[in-house]
């Protein structure tokens, strides 16, 4: 999937495609990845992890030492981007320049970098085009920050998954502890609050629910309960 440089945005999705697109947006730590993977599996749809795509591009930019303000170098890097999502063993692997970076991008630091990178118009243009390409065949559960508002605005099924910042910080700390890492709960909470502010206040594709999205507060719901709710809504609609 390298060298994709089609201009954006352009109308691309017909009614039949929109019928088979599910978007799940929301802030960091709300449980989007888990819920999206489970929903895609239940529907036998493809899981599109757009957050991982931005993290991977952020990693590539960091490794190259490129300043986001240097648009010439940034565009050259994006023109040569070799990025793919590969479903394997019930998980989605992120392959950047033929390297599996699935683990390398799942850090709090890369989350903050992804937030900055995703506000850049050249990066967003490139990845939105790639996301459109991946969604052309329909039957996709797309997870991210602007799936229902910008990337797939005509999708029939739109959800905005949220949870309190405190609950999201608790979940993140639990995940890190399960990996044997030491955590500072106050620091993790501060990072989440800052990322929420950055994502929701940026000028380009800010984090917000689509006007026709179903808002789901997962603060007191587990993943199975959230997925069951979404599937009931899809079935009824």
Secondary structure as GFF3:
##gff-version 3
##sequence-region A 1 237
A	DSSP	alpha_helix	15	19	.	.	.	ID=ss1
A	DSSP	beta_strand	21	25	.	.	.	ID=ss2
A	DSSP	alpha_helix	32	43	.	.	.	ID=ss3
A	DSSP	beta_strand	46	49	.	.	.	ID=ss4
A	DSSP	alpha_helix	50	64	.	.	.	ID=ss5
A	DSSP	alpha_helix	71	79	.	.	.	ID=ss6
A	DSSP	beta_strand	83	88	.	.	.	ID=ss7
A	DSSP	beta_strand	91	96	.	.	.	ID=ss8
A	DSSP	beta_strand	99	100	.	.	.	ID=ss9
A	DSSP	alpha_helix	108	117	.	.	.	ID=ss10
A	DSSP	alpha_helix	121	135	.	.	.	ID=ss11
A	DSSP	beta_strand	140	144	.	.	.	ID=ss12
A	DSSP	pi_helix	147	151	.	.	.	ID=ss13
A	DSSP	beta_strand	157	162	.	.	.	ID=ss14
A	DSSP	alpha_helix	165	178	.	.	.	ID=ss15
A	DSSP	alpha_helix	185	201	.	.	.	ID=ss16
A	DSSP	beta_strand	214	217	.	.	.	ID=ss17
A	DSSP	alpha_helix	223	236	.	.	.	ID=ss18
###
